[in-house]
Amino acid sequence: MMKKLFKLVCPPVLILAGKKAQSLFLKPNSLRYYRPANEDSQELDVYWTDQMANQLEEWGRGHTWNEIECLLVNCSGKVLDIACGTGVNILEMLRFNNLDIYGFDISDFLIKRAIGKGIDPSKLKVADATKTDYLDNEFDFSYSIGSLEHFTEEGIDLFLKEASRYTSKASFHMIPVSESTKDEGWMRTNQSFHNNSVEWWLAKYKKHFREVHVINSAWKDPGLSVGKWFICNK
């Protein structure tokens, strides 16, 4: 029932990792592109599978997961992991005593996996990133990794509006941008996503944040996308 409801109201907030930690998508020589007939429609069943949960345990090692730790290690306060999946990042950063980390995901299946790891259930919830029930400015910091690009344009706007609403200081978002630097649009490999330029994305972020900086990520999908962090200050 929950899966059917989510399919109707929003696109997924998690990223589908590849079998190797170096890429979130299929290898370039196996990519097959096409534009979905309906940008507002995406399959969500994958987010309730063991295969997805297992992939989410590994894909960010050696790049994006190290990077979010670097961004937060000298911060202090309450932090929200947007689309936290199985909670790997939360577990890794529990050693940072200066951070009080919470998380949510659209998949109750993945949240149950996170709780099974020993994460405090009171700090996790099932929620839609475009419409949460967190309080205004409840978190000092928030972050997402490889999630936002899977939303429709309307969903991107609602996602960032929410992140700005419940974050008081800064919000960090890692997404793939087109390696060509062109706006390649809404495409599909093993999952639908926007593969657009830094400029295209900056316009989205600047609508909701006072100041936005862009820094490189070590993640890349050669021939298609490179990773960028958008550092958004309130």
ABEGO torsion letter per residue (X at the ends): XAAAAAAAABBBABBBBBABAABABBBAAABBBBBBABAABBBAAAAABAAAAAAAAAAABGBAAAAAAAAAAABBEBBBBBGAEAGAAAAAAAABAABBBBBBBABAAAAAAAAAAGBBAAABBBBBAABBABBBGABABBBBBGAAAABBAAAAAAAAAAAAAABAABBBBBBBBBAAGBBAEBBBBABBBBBBBAAAAAAAAAAABABBBBBBBABBBBGABBBBBBBBBX
